[in-house]
Amino acid sequence: MANEEKFAPVEGKYLSYMEQPLVREGHTICYGDKSEKCFLILEIMSYKKERGYDLPEKIFIQVVDSKDPGKIIKQGEKEGLSNALSIGMIWLERANRA
């Protein structure tokens, strides 16, 4: 019973950014509406210490097909979460318009 509760789906509202859902689990961040053509996956590959905090350093970016998450539309790597999210959002917007 305890394992079922641990992996139960999250209920309620999700955090959103720029009116799109933003969900983090471990080192993986998913951004975008999965009912659209594509969504974004940001994988935190490494961290750096700054003022006593672990901040994401290297981020692997993937734009993924919503119907087939194994199909990667575009991928790349950026330094810093802000840079990765910015370029990822541009790629995602272009992929969803295509």
ABEGO torsion letter per residue (X at the ends): XAAAAAABBBBEBBBBBGGBBBBBBEABBBBEBAABABBBBBBBABBBBBGGBBBBABBBBBBBBAABAABBABBBBBBEAAAAAAAAAAAAAAAAAX
